Amino acid sequence: MSRESTTSLPNGKANPSKPYSQVHLKRAGKKLLLILPDTEPKEANKDWIELLQDLKYCLTHHKGTWTPGTPVHLLVENRLLDSRQFHNIGEALDAAELKLTRVFTTRRQTAITAATAGYSVEQETPKRELFPIEMSSQTNLNEPLYVKTTVRSGVAIRHPGTIIIQGDVNPGGEVIADGDIIIWGHLRGIAHAGAKGNPECCIMALRMQPTQLRIGEAVARPPGDSPEVFEPEVAYLTTEGIRLKSALNFNKTHTFTAKEKGWTQKNTPNPA
């Protein structure tokens, strides 16, 4: 096992009373973790200017300790970041020959902004991996995450709840939700609903041509032939595995059975 090294900013000469402790870099295998403070002071704009200066100082001070092109995972917890600030961070990392690839946040708007900017997103901080003693387990699903963007190849969106995407999921794109997944567009990438093992979760898309479907622990690949008529479809789990069906009236015609750990068709009364 390789030892993880942590670097943080030293004291600055411009303001000796204020340590450069806002920004931290932590090596984790072949990637770097960039950790920003999770709170926002009242003077948010002034704080961001100082934070950006700290980031640039940190990257300049430690430049040469990583291989050019090293991926960076950004940990921001509950800090609100807008598109301009993500652009600032991206420019600073580009100048240091680093590449921002994934964002971890507990804040919904930051997750939406990051996904819209084309970064992979996990709307839950991996702080448990860094400081496991301080983390408590989360059992309840979060509020749904609504994203209006195209999930492009190489981008992954992870959320501990339901994910609703207004846009397409391209081949190579990945959507992982602890709840349901609803794609208001064309699903051609990978979708994993009920990621923590919930077999009741479903995947719905206006046009379903995924690379892979996963619900709970079940995995399926769609049939190779395309349907003659495209219509909204839902993927759901049965005792025989994952099945696809027209999404029209699905909840009226099917019910989830906890005993079977899958969906079954409701019994329809015979006409008199």
C-alpha positions in Angstrom: 0.0 0.0 0.0 1.4 3.4 -1.0 1.4 6.1 1.6 -0.8 9.1 0.9 0.9 12.5 1.2 -0.9 15.7 2.1 0.2 19.1 1.2 -1.3 22.4 2.4 -0.4 26.0 2.0 2.4 27.5 4.2 2.1 30.9 5.8 2.1 33.8 3.4 4.3 36.9 3.7 1.5 39.3 2.6 -0.6 38.5 5.6 1.5 36.8 8.3 -1.4 36.5 10.7 -3.4 34.4 8.2 -2.1 30.9 7.4 -2.7 29.6 3.9 -4.8 26.8 5.2 -7.9 27.2 3.1 -6.8 25.0 0.2 -5.4 21.5 0.6 -3.9 19.0 -1.9 -4.0 15.4 -1.0 -2.4 12.6 -3.1 -4.6 9.6 -3.5 -3.0 7.0 -5.7 -2.7 8.3 -9.3 -4.9 11.3 -8.6 -4.9 14.5 -6.5 -7.7 15.6 -4.2 -8.2 19.3 -4.1 -10.1 20.2 -0.9 -11.8 23.6 -0.4 -13.3 24.8 2.8 -16.9 23.9 3.2 -18.2 27.1 4.7 -18.9 30.5 3.2 -18.3 33.7 5.1 -20.6 36.7 4.7 -18.3 38.4 2.2 -18.4 35.6 -0.3 -16.9 37.6 -3.2 -13.9 38.7 -1.1 -13.5 35.2 0.2 -13.4 33.7 -3.3 -10.7 36.2 -4.4 -8.6 35.1 -1.4 -9.4 31.5 -2.0 -8.4 31.6 -5.7 -5.1 33.3 -4.7 -4.5 30.6 -2.2 -5.2 27.9 -4.8 -2.8 29.5 -7.3 -0.1 29.9 -4.6 -0.5 26.3 -3.6 -0.2 25.0 -7.2 2.8 27.2 -7.9 4.5 26.2 -4.7 4.1 22.5 -5.3 4.4 22.4 -9.1 6.7 19.6 -10.2 5.5 17.1 -7.6 3.0 15.6 -10.0 3.0 14.2 -13.5 1.5 16.5 -16.2 -2.1 15.6 -16.9 -2.7 14.1 -13.4 -6.5 14.0 -12.8 -7.9 16.1 -9.9 -11.0 15.4 -7.8 -12.4 18.5 -6.3 -14.0 18.3 -2.8 -16.1 21.3 -1.9 -18.7 19.8 0.5 -21.4 22.5 1.0 -19.7 25.4 -0.6 -21.7 27.1 -3.4 -19.7 27.4 -6.7 -21.0 29.0 -9.8 -19.9 28.5 -13.4 -17.4 31.4 -13.2 -15.7 29.9 -10.2 -15.5 26.5 -11.8 -13.9 28.3 -14.8 -11.4 29.9 -12.5 -10.5 26.6 -10.9 -10.2 24.9 -14.3 -7.9 27.7 -15.6 -5.7 27.5 -12.5 -5.4 23.7 -12.8 -4.7 23.9 -16.6 -1.9 26.3 -15.9 -0.4 23.7 -13.5 -0.8 21.0 -16.1 -3.5 19.3 -14.0 -7.0 18.2 -15.2 -10.2 18.6 -13.1 -12.3 15.4 -13.8 -14.7 14.9 -10.9 -16.5 17.1 -8.3 -17.7 15.9 -4.9 -20.3 18.1 -3.2 -23.2 18.0 -0.8 -24.8 21.1 -2.3 -27.4 20.6 -5.0 -26.8 23.8 -7.0 -23.0 23.1 -7.1 -23.7 19.6 -8.4 -25.9 21.0 -11.1 -23.4 23.6 -12.2 -20.5 21.1 -12.2 -22.5 18.6 -14.3 -23.6 21.4 -16.7 -19.9 22.3 -17.1 -19.2 18.8 -18.2 -17.5 17.4 -15.0 -18.3 14.1 -13.4 -20.3 14.7 -10.2 -21.0 12.9 -6.9 -23.4 14.7 -4.7 -22.0 13.3 -1.5 -18.6 14.0 -0.1 -16.0 11.1 0.0 -14.9 12.6 3.4 -15.5 9.2 5.0 -12.5 7.9 3.0 -10.3 10.7 4.2 -11.6 11.0 7.8 -13.6 7.9 8.4 -14.0 8.5 12.2 -16.0 11.7 11.7 -18.5 10.3 9.1 -21.9 8.9 10.0 -23.8 6.5 7.7 -26.6 7.9 5.6 -29.6 5.7 5.2 -32.3 8.0 3.8 -32.4 9.1 0.2 -31.6 12.7 -0.6 -34.0 15.0 -2.5 -34.0 14.4 -6.3 -31.2 15.9 -8.3 -32.5 17.7 -11.4 -29.9 18.4 -14.2 -30.4 20.1 -17.5 -27.5 19.0 -19.6 -26.1 16.4 -22.0 -24.0 13.7 -20.1 -21.1 13.3 -22.5 -18.6 10.4 -22.8 -16.4 10.2 -19.7 -18.8 12.1 -17.5 -20.5 10.4 -14.5 -23.2 11.8 -12.3 -23.6 10.2 -8.9 -26.4 11.1 -6.4 -27.7 9.5 -3.2 -31.3 9.9 -4.4 -33.3 10.1 -7.6 -31.7 11.7 -10.7 -33.8 13.5 -13.3 -31.9 14.6 -16.5 -33.4 16.8 -19.1 -31.1 15.9 -21.9 -29.3 12.9 -23.5 -26.9 10.5 -21.9 -24.3 9.7 -24.6 -22.3 6.5 -25.0 -19.6 6.5 -22.4 -21.7 8.7 -20.0 -22.8 7.2 -16.7 -25.7 8.0 -14.3 -25.7 6.3 -10.9 -28.5 6.9 -8.4 -29.5 5.4 -5.1 -33.1 6.1 -6.2 -34.8 6.1 -9.6 -33.3 7.5 -12.9 -35.5 9.5 -15.2 -34.0 10.6 -18.6 -36.0 13.2 -20.4 -34.1 12.4 -23.6 -32.0 9.6 -25.2 -30.3 7.1 -23.0 -27.3 5.6 -24.8 -24.9 5.3 -21.9 -24.9 3.4 -18.6 -27.6 3.8 -16.0 -27.6 2.3 -12.5 -30.6 2.8 -10.3 -30.9 1.6 -6.7 -27.2 1.6 -6.5 -27.2 0.7 -2.8 -29.2 -2.4 -3.5 -32.8 -1.2 -3.8 -34.6 -3.5 -6.2 -37.7 -1.3 -6.3 -36.0 1.5 -8.3 -36.7 2.0 -12.0 -35.0 3.6 -15.0 -37.2 5.6 -17.5 -36.1 7.3 -20.7 -37.9 8.8 -23.6 -35.7 6.8 -25.9 -34.0 3.7 -24.4 -30.8 2.5 -26.2 -28.4 2.1 -23.2 -25.0 0.5 -23.2 -25.8 -1.1 -19.9 -28.7 -1.1 -17.4 -28.2 -1.9 -13.7 -30.9 -2.0 -10.9 -29.7 -2.9 -7.5 -27.3 -5.8 -8.1 -28.8 -6.9 -11.4 -27.1 -6.1 -14.7 -28.5 -6.3 -18.2 -27.7 -5.3 -21.7 -30.5 -4.3 -24.0 -31.3 -6.3 -27.2 -29.2 -5.4 -30.2 -32.1 -4.7 -32.5 -33.8 -1.3 -32.3 -37.6 -1.1 -31.8 -39.7 -0.2 -34.8 -41.4 2.6 -32.9 -39.6 4.6 -30.2 -41.7 5.4 -27.1 -40.9 6.2 -23.5 -39.8 3.0 -21.8 -39.2 1.9 -18.2 -36.6 -0.7 -17.0 -37.6 -2.6 -13.9 -36.5 -5.6 -11.9 -38.5 -8.9 -11.9 -37.6 -12.3 -10.5 -36.3 -13.1 -14.0 -34.1 -10.1 -14.2 -34.4 -6.6 -15.7 -37.2 -6.1 -18.2 -38.2 -3.2 -20.5 -41.8 -2.1 -21.0 -43.7 0.9 -22.3 -43.8 3.5 -19.6 -47.4 4.3 -20.3 -49.5 3.5 -17.2 -46.7 1.4 -15.7 -47.6 2.1 -12.1 -51.2 1.3 -12.9 -50.4 -2.1 -14.4 -47.5 -3.2 -12.2 -46.8 -3.5 -8.5 -43.6 -4.1 -6.5 -43.6 -7.2 -4.3 -41.2 -7.1 -1.4 -41.3 -10.8 -0.9 -40.3 -11.4 -4.5 -38.0 -8.4 -4.5 -39.3 -7.5 -7.9 -42.1 -6.0 -9.9 -45.1 -8.1 -11.0 -48.1 -7.4 -13.2 -51.3 -6.6 -11.3 -54.2 -9.0 -11.6 -56.9 -7.5 -13.8 -60.5 -8.5 -13.0 -62.2 -10.5 -15.7 -65.1 -8.6 -17.4 -68.5 -9.6 -16.3 
